[in-house]
């Protein structure tokens, strides 16, 4: 299985599916299932019974998980792929793995 390159808090765009073209912030990632929960993307309708947490019950609109292959990372307003790079620290032994935008070569985090 490949490494998950998109992380919580990233800005992404849906490139496939019913919400193609919508942008949102990643709320959570499930690396084992290779899916992500994105704000405002892949909205579903859920019917809930009244409970202690939701006393009213009724119809709830919430986000559902979407496959990571249907998402693209947005960097400076444009879609880009993500790569990795090792950067040396103070000592030559200290190597830090960072994400890099493939389109510009800039370090993301």
Secondary structure, 3 states (H helix, E strand, C coil): CCCCCCCCCCEEEECCCCCCCCEEEEEEEECCCCEEEECCCCEEEEEECCCCCCCCCEEEEEECEEEHHHEEEEECCEEECEEEEEEECCCCCCEEEEEEECCCCCECC
